[in-house]
Amino acid sequence: MSETVQEEASVADLPLWSDADANIRLSVVCEKHKVPLDVLTELVSLQRERQHQERAHGIFMRFEEILGRMD
């Protein structure tokens, strides 16, 4: 399974991704603020992956890597 598909699957249960109307609104907000939806999806996915960890070692470097794609 590709990384993008995994990320989409890890947020698929959230209303912003599962509800069609909410997803349209999310897309509009992302476009307005020039945040690619895939970047937001990856950030939320990463946070959900790491939420159970007491210390999320390396998460800030990963955030920088993901956000660096917006330049």
Secondary structure as GFF3:
##gff-version 3
##sequence-region A 1 71
A	DSSP	alpha_helix	3	11	.	.	.	ID=ss1
A	DSSP	alpha_helix	15	18	.	.	.	ID=ss2
A	DSSP	alpha_helix	20	32	.	.	.	ID=ss3
A	DSSP	alpha_helix	37	50	.	.	.	ID=ss4
A	DSSP	alpha_helix	59	67	.	.	.	ID=ss5
A	DSSP	three_ten_helix	68	70	.	.	.	ID=ss6
###
